[in-house]
Amino acid sequence: MAHAPAHSAAAVRRKVRSSLGIRFIRFAGAALAALTATEVALTICNGVFHLTATPAALASWFAGAIVSYGMSRWAWNRKGRPDVLRETLPFWAISALAVVLLTLANKFGYHSAAWLHLTGAKHVLWVDFVWLVANLGTFLLRFTIFHYVLFADRGRTPSVDGQLSSQPASPSGTRAA
C-alpha cells in the first residue's frame, strides 16, 4: 500500500512530461491569457457600455481570439510564417464555432440574470460566470481539435524525455538514427 501514492505520482509526472501533457499545459496557459482578455472585455461591454448579449459576446470573443491565435502557435511550437490553409483558416473556423457557442451561452447568461432579477454588479458577475463556464467547455473542445487535428505532429515522434523529434519513426517504432 505504501507504494501506491509514489506510483501514482510517478505516473502523473510521466503524463505531464509527455507530448500531450506539455501541449495541454502550454495550451492551458494560452487559454488562460485569452480567457482573461475575454472576461475583461465582457465586463466592460456589459458593465460599462451596457451592450446587449450578442455585441458583448462578439467583442469579448474577438479580444480573446486575437490573444489565443498568437498563444496557440506558441503552445504548439509553431514558428515563422503560418500556413494559411493548414493553420490560420482552420484556427479561425474553429474560433467561429467557439463564438457561436459562447454567444449562445452569453444570451443564456443575460436571460438567466433577468430571470433571477439580478441587476448592477450581480448581473455583470453572473454573466461573467456563465461566460467562464462556457469557455471551459470550448477550451476542452478546442484543445482536442487543435492537438489531434490542426496542430497534430505528423511525422514527429516523442522521444524518451517527452520532447518531440522531427525524425520519422521507423516501422519498429524507434527513431531513425
N, C-alpha and C positions, 0 to 999 in steps of 0.2 A: 503494500500500500504506500509506503514512503516514496517509492519511485514514480508513482503516478503523476504528482504535480511537476516533478522535474521533467518527466517525459512529455507532458502536455506543454510546458513552457518551451521545451526544445522544438516541439512540433510547430508552435506558434512562431518562434523565431525563424524556422525554415520557411514557413509560408510568407512571412513578411519580407524575407530576403529573396524570395523567388521573383521571377519576372512579373508575375501577376501582382504580388504584394507591393513591389516597388512602384509599378504603374498605378495601382489603386491609391497608394499614399500620395503620390505626386498629383494624381487627378483630384483627390480629395482636397489637397491644398489649393489647386486651381479652382475647384468648385466653391471652396470657402471664400476665396477672393471675389469670385463672381457673385456669390450669394450676398456678400457684404455690399457690393455695388448695387445689386437689385433691391435689397432691403432699404438702403439709404434712399435710393430713388423713389421707391414705393412710398416710404414715409413722407417724403417731400411732396410727391404728387398727390397723395391722399390728404395728409395733414395740413400742408401749407397752401397748395394750389386747389385743393378740393376737386380734383378731377374725378370723373366717373370711372367705373371699373375698367372698361376697355382701354381708354387712353392711358390710364395709370399703369395697367399691365404692360402695354406695348412700350412705353417709355422705360419702365423698370427692366423689362426683359432686354431691351436694347443696351442699356447700361451694363448689364451683366454679360451679354453676349460678346461685346467687344473685349471685355476682360477675359472671358472664357476662351475666346479664339486664340489669343496670344499665349495664355497659360496652358491650354491643351496641347499646343505644339511643343511647349517646353516639357509637359508631362510625358510625352511620347518621344522625346529626344529628336524632334524634327528641327532641322537647321536649314538655313538657306532659303531659297525661294520655294514657296509652297506649290505643289502640283494642283493646279486649279480644278482639274476634272476628278482627281482621286482624293483630294483632301478638302479644298476650300468649298466647292459646291456641295459635297455631301455633308460637311460640317454645318453649313447654313440650312440645308434641307432638314437635318436632324433638329437644328435650332428652331426651325419653323414648326415642327411637331411639338417641341417643348413650349413654344409661345402659345400654341393653341391650348394645350393642357393647362398652362399657367393662367391664361386669360379666363378659362372656364373656372378654375379654382378661385381666381380673384373675384369673378362675378359671384361665386358662391360666398366668398368672404364678405363682400359688400351686402348681399341679400341676408345672410345669416346674422350679420351685425344689426341690420334693421329689424329682423325678427326678434332678436334678443334685446331690442331697444337700447343699443349701445350708441353713445354719442361722444364727441370730442376725442380725448386721448384713448378711451376704452375702445372706441370704434377703430381708430388707427392701429392700436396694438392687436386687436382681434384679426383685422385684415392682414397685418404683418405675420401673425401666427399661422393663419391659413396658407399664406404665400410660402412660408417656411416649410410647412408640411408638404405642400405640392412640390417644392424644389427638391426635397429629399427623395421623393418618388422619381422626379425627372433625372436626378443625379444618378440613381441606380440604372435607369433605362439608358441614359447617355453613356455611362461607363461601359455597360455591356456592349452597346453598339460600337463605341469607339475602340474598345480593346479587341473585340473579336471580329470586327468587320473593317471599320475605317482605318485604324492605325495598326492592324494586325501585322506582326513581324513575319512576313512571308520570306522564307529562305534564311531566317536567322534562328539560331538555336540558343537556349540558355546554357551557360557554362556552369561549372561546379559551384562558383561563388554567386550565382544568380544573375550575373551580368549577361548581356546579350552579345553574341558573336555574329559577325556578318558572314562567317564561313558556313556554307550549307552543310547540313547533316548528311552523313553517308548512310547507306541503306541499313547499317547496323545500329544507327542512332548516335554514333560518335562523330565529332567534327573531323573534317579533313585536315591533314597536317600541312 
